[in-house]
Amino acid sequence: MKKYSVRVYVTLRASVLDTAGTAVESGLHQLGYDGVEGVRIGKYIELNLTAENEEKAQADLHQMCDKLLSNPVIENYRFELNPLEA
């Protein structure tokens, strides 16, 4: 079994209105940061995972993201999988 450090990034699909991003963008404009545009808000998740090999770890991560960590209807995800030293 191998251990991995994982970083998961979840973002709204481009076609989904990001009301939180719009609110943050408006707040930044009110603070004088007029050059800011296109703010999108997402989620960042860190976890450690033990799996037989990298392929199994990736398959497990796809299932985790599809079933719990993201909403596949409105969100996209990507992850970084890095082996941990023994």
Buried (B, 14 or more C-beta within 10 A) or exposed (E): EBBBBBEBBBBBEEEBEBEEBEEBBEEBBEEEEEEEEEBBBBEEBEEEBEBEEEEBBBEBBEEBBEEEBBBEEEBBBEBEBEEEEE
